[in-house]
Amino acid sequence: MTITIEIAYALPEKQMLLSLIIPKQSTAHEAIIASEILKQCPELTHASLTIGIFGKKCTLDAPLRQGDRIEIYRPLIHDPKQARRQRALK
């Protein structure tokens, strides 16, 4: 039995949305490997992956369900708390 999922990754200049059919018992990590997105985006590494499913942060061993969308997050450029402090000082 299989399920259909999506993997989303966005950069300012490029957005990717990959649709995959994977085995029903797959984890987020297995889906990311199957998608080959790590080969297409060399800036992504296993060590740097922060992911979520529909905007809710999860771990790589999260089980997947039919229709899930795995989102690969980029690191923050600025600390939001520090940015607010700087704006408040102005």
VEXDOPA-357480 format. One line per field, with one value per residue (C-alpha): residue number from 0; residue in one letter; x, y, z. Coordinates in nm, 3 decimals. Each point is the difference from the previous one (the first is absolute). Last residue first. Example, Ala and Ser with C-alpha at 12.3 -4.5 7.8 and 13.67 -1.06 7.14 Angstrom:
2
num	c(1  0)
residuo	c(s  a)
X	c(1.367  -0.137)
Y	c(-0.106  -0.344)
Z	c(0.714  0.066)
//
This chain:
90
num	c(89  88  87  86  85  84  83  82  81  80  79  78  77  76  75  74  73  72  71  70  69  68  67  66  65  64  63  62  61  60  59  58  57  56  55  54  53  52  51  50  49  48  47  46  45  44  43  42  41  40  39  38  37  36  35  34  33  32  31  30  29  28  27  26  25  24  23  22  21  20  19  18  17  16  15  14  13  12  11  10  9  8  7  6  5  4  3  2  1  0)
residuo	c(k  l  a  r  q  r  r  a  q  k  p  d  h  i  l  p  r  y  i  e  i  r  d  g  q  r  l  p  a  d  l  t  c  k  k  g  f  i  g  i  t  l  s  a  h  t  l  e  p  c  q  k  l  i  e  s  a  i  i  a  e  h  a  t  s  q  k  p  i  i  l  s  l  l  m  q  k  e  p  l  a  y  a  i  e  i  t  i  t  m)
X	c(1.470  0.063  -0.323  0.110  0.328  -0.184  -0.240  0.293  0.162  -0.317  -0.038  0.361  0.110  0.080  -0.213  0.106  -0.197  -0.291  -0.082  -0.377  -0.144  -0.355  -0.221  -0.267  -0.017  0.181  0.366  0.183  0.237  0.358  0.145  -0.137  -0.295  -0.082  -0.364  -0.042  -0.182  0.257  0.322  0.369  0.339  0.279  0.352  0.167  -0.154  0.131  -0.174  0.216  0.048  -0.362  -0.071  0.192  -0.169  -0.335  0.045  -0.372  0.071  0.240  -0.257  -0.268  0.220  0.071  -0.369  -0.074  -0.153  -0.263  -0.231  0.267  0.067  -0.167  0.164  -0.093  0.275  -0.058  0.310  0.034  0.287  0.137  -0.079  0.051  -0.284  -0.031  -0.317  -0.031  -0.335  -0.167  -0.188  -0.049  0.078  -0.123)
Y	c(5.336  -0.215  -0.191  -0.098  -0.143  -0.193  -0.140  -0.117  -0.167  -0.195  -0.103  -0.131  0.093  -0.215  -0.288  -0.344  -0.138  -0.236  -0.317  -0.047  -0.350  0.007  -0.287  -0.127  -0.359  -0.038  0.016  -0.129  0.248  -0.134  0.321  0.200  0.237  0.371  0.079  0.209  -0.266  -0.265  0.152  -0.019  0.117  -0.161  0.128  -0.330  -0.187  0.267  0.262  0.258  -0.259  0.042  -0.247  -0.284  0.058  0.014  -0.363  -0.059  -0.348  0.143  0.257  -0.271  -0.227  0.285  0.086  -0.361  -0.265  -0.256  0.055  -0.054  0.312  0.191  0.338  0.358  0.259  0.369  0.212  0.375  0.209  0.354  0.074  -0.367  -0.242  -0.368  -0.209  -0.380  -0.152  -0.328  -0.281  -0.327  -0.362  -0.352)
Z	c(1.743  0.310  -0.056  -0.351  0.136  0.271  -0.257  -0.219  0.303  0.073  -0.363  -0.021  -0.348  -0.305  0.125  -0.123  -0.296  0.060  -0.192  -0.013  -0.018  -0.140  0.113  -0.243  0.125  0.330  0.096  0.305  0.166  0.014  -0.142  0.290  -0.001  -0.013  -0.080  -0.315  -0.205  0.094  0.126  -0.072  0.117  -0.198  0.071  0.090  -0.294  -0.235  -0.211  -0.182  -0.277  -0.114  -0.282  0.163  0.337  -0.182  -0.106  0.070  0.139  0.260  0.114  0.014  0.212  0.240  0.034  0.092  -0.223  0.113  -0.299  -0.266  -0.211  -0.283  -0.026  -0.091  0.001  0.066  -0.056  0.022  -0.139  0.031  0.366  0.090  0.053  0.083  -0.010  0.003  -0.092  0.093  -0.179  0.183  -0.089  0.081)
//
